[in-house]
Amino acid sequence: MIKQIYKIFLVVFVIFFGCKNEKKQIIQKEIDISIDTIEQELLYIEGKNIWVRDAPKKGKVVAKLNEDDRCVILDTSKIDTIKGQVDYWYKVKCNDTIGWVFGSQTNIKSESSKATQLFLKQNGDKLKCNNIDYKLIYNKKEHYLSSVILFSGTTNLDTLNFLKTTYNGIINPSVRIEDYNFDGLCDFILIDIMNASHGSTDCYFFFYDLETKGFISDRSTPMRSGSIQINKNKKEMIINCSPYDCKGYYKFIDGKKVHTPEPCSDCY
């Protein structure tokens, strides 16, 4: 009888203290998880449909995040420049998604990104195509184009200088103001129609650069062309060279040219 009572007592003891220890382990585990979460660096998304890539800059888009989505930072890449904003790429985990987001689209954006976004907030409307105008300045003695002044209202945006030695003396140019690299800011195309021969002309492309706050010569596009077509829906610029040469397709993503399936090699 005594042995049976002892066995029952032993079983109750094991069950009671075993469950207590197990419960203690569960509580401790929950505390550890909470501490880990606190120690992990977090960021919050700013904006709608923010792309998450499987690699920085040109990686495949694996997901899209939205305003106030919370992510855990797993890694940080080297500094990069996207649309004039200098920042880091962050490898993040958000729910079940792991990928890279650019810092300017988060709450931990760099001071450079903050400054660029403030500049766009204050000047964005001035840089729209319908608000930009220009004035052509000619050399009085030789009558070739000396410079182009670009302005928006009373604001002087930039002055482009066209030295005769560099541009072969432009006499009667045609001007086209359009966002040809699809970054939301207006660009400038100067077409030297007096240089036309065999269906082609000399074209000079200048895109607005947020880093320098001015128009930068785009030498990656063919100077010699027959016509220019801009497809806003496809974010594509087509350079038609002279009828006997070729056609070049220029695709832009994030404001940068990334795809030329048929380069206009004979048009330079």
N, C-alpha and C positions, 0 to 999 in steps of 0.2 A: 504493500500500500504506500509506504513511504517512498519507495523507488518510483512509483507511478506519479506521485505528487511532484517529486523532484524533476521528472521528465517534462511534466506539464509546465512547471515553472521555467524550465530551461527554454522550452519552445516559445513561451510568451516573451521571455527576456530577449531572445534572438529576434523575434518578429518586431517587438517594440523598438529596440535600439537600432536594429537594422534599417527599419523604415525611417527612423529619425536621422540616421547618418545619410541615407539616400536623399532625404529631403534637404538636408544640410548641403549635400554636394550639388543638388539642383539649384538651390539658392545661390551658392557660391559661383556656379557656372554663369547664372544670370547676371551676377555682379560683375564678373570678369568680362562678359560680352558688353555690358554697359560701359565699362571703363575703356575697352577697346574702341567702342564707337566714339566716345568723347575724345580719345587720343587721335583718331583718324581725322585728317584735314578734309573739310567739306567745301564744296562750292555750289552755287545756285545759278541756274540758267537764266539769262536775260534775253527775252525775245521769243518769237514764235517759229516753229519748224526749224530749229537749229540743228544743223547736220552733225551727226556723230560718224566719224570715219574709222576704218580699221587701221589706218596709218595717218600720220600728220600730212596735211596739205593736199596730196593727190590720192589719198586712200579711198577705197570704196565706201560709199555711204551705207552704214548698217542700221541706222535708226535716226529718228528726229525727236528732239526734246522741245519743251515749251517753258514759258515763264514760270520761275520758282521751282522747277524740278530740282530735287536735291541729289547730288552725286558725291561719291567718295573719290578722292584723288588717289590714284595708284602710282602715277609717275609723271614726270615733267620733261618735255623735250627742249631742244635748244630754241633760242629766240628766233622769231620769223616775222615777216611783214606781209599782211593781207589787207588789200585796199587801203594802204597808207597807215595802217594801225600796226604798231610794233608790239608784239606780245609773245607769250609762250603757248605751246600746245600742251594740253593736259590730258593724260590718260585717266579716264574716269570709269567708275561703275555706278550705274543708275538703274535701280531695280535689277533686272537680269541682263542688262545691256552693258558691254564693255567696249570702249572705243575712245577716240580722241576728239576733243573740242578745242576751239581756239579761245584764248583767254579774253579777248575783247567781247565775247558773247556770254561772259559770266560776271558774277559780282566781284571777282578778284582781278579784274582787268588791270593792266599796267597803267602807269601815269601817262605814257605815250598814247595808249588807246583812249584814255579819258580826255586828253587834250584834243585828239582827232575828232572824237564824237562831239565835244563842245564846239569845235570849229564848224563841223557840219550842221549842228543845230543853229548856229548863228549865221552861217553863210550858205547853207544848202540851196536855198531858193535862188540865190544869185548865180549859182553854177548850173542852173537848168538852161537847156538850149534856148527856150523862148525868152530868156532874160538876158542873153549874151549878145553883144553887138561888137563891131570891129571898125577900125579905121586903117586904111592903107596909106603908108607914107612912101613917097617916091624920091629917088635921087634927082634933084632939079637939073643937074647938068647932063646926065646920061639917061634919065627917064626910066630907069629900072627900079623895081621894088626894093626899098631900103629896109622897111620894117612894117610890122602889123601890130597895132595896139588893140588889145582885147579888153572890153570893159562891160560892167553890168551896172546900169544906172549911173551913179556917180563914182562907182568903185572901179579903179584900174586893176584888172586881174593879172595882166602880164603884157610884156612887150617882146615880140619875136623879131629877131634881127636876121635879115636875109642879105648877107654879103655877096657881092657879085662873084667873088672868087670861089665861094662855097656853093652857090645856087645857080651859077651860069647866067645870071642876069635875067630875072623874071620881069616881063614887061606888062602883061595884061592878064593877071590871074583871076580864076574863079574861086570863090570861097564857099566852103560847106561846113556848117557848124552842126555836129551831130555826135551822139554818144555811140561811137563805133566799137568801143570795147565793153559796153554794157555794164558799167560799174555805177550807173546812176548819175554820173557827172558828165557834162558836155565836153566834147573834144573838138578839134579843129583840123580841117583838111584843106590844103591849098592846092589847087590844080592849075598848072601852068599851061593854059590853053594855047598860048602862042608857040609852044614847043611841039604841037601836034604833028605827027607824021605817021603814015601807014596805020591810022586808026588808033594811035596811042598817044598819051601825054605824060608829062612828068608830074607826079603827085607827091606831096609832102604831108605826112601824118603827124599830129601832135596830140597826145592824150593828157588830160589833166592829172597831175600827180599830187596826192595829198601830203606826201612827205616834204616836198619842196614848195608846195602851194603855188604851183605854176604849170605851164604847158611844156611837156618834155617830148623831144623828137622820138618817134617810133621808127627805128631803122630796121625793124624785123619785117615790115611790110614792103612789098615791091614798090620802088619809085616809079617805074614805067608801067602804065596801065591804060586800058581803053575805057573802062567805066567801073564804077563802084556800086555794088548793091548791098544793102544792109537789111538783114532779116531779123527783126526784133523778136519774133516768136521763137526762132531757133537759136537766137544769140549767135548769129553767124554773119560774117562779112565775106562777100564774094568779090574777088578782084578779076575782072575780065581784062585780059591783056589784049594786044593787037589781034585782029582776026586770024592771023597766021601763027600765033604763038600758043597760048594756053589759057587755062582758067584756074585760079587758085581759091581754095576754100579755107577760111580762117575761123575756127571755132573758139569762143571765149567762155571760160568758166571762172567764176570769182574775179572777173575783170582781167584775167590773164589768158593769153593765147596758148592753147594746149593741144590743138589738133589741126594739122594741115594735111589731109589725105592726098591732095593733089597740089603740091607746092608749085608756085609760079616761077620756076627756075629760069626761064628764058626772058624774064621781064625786067631784070635789073639793069 
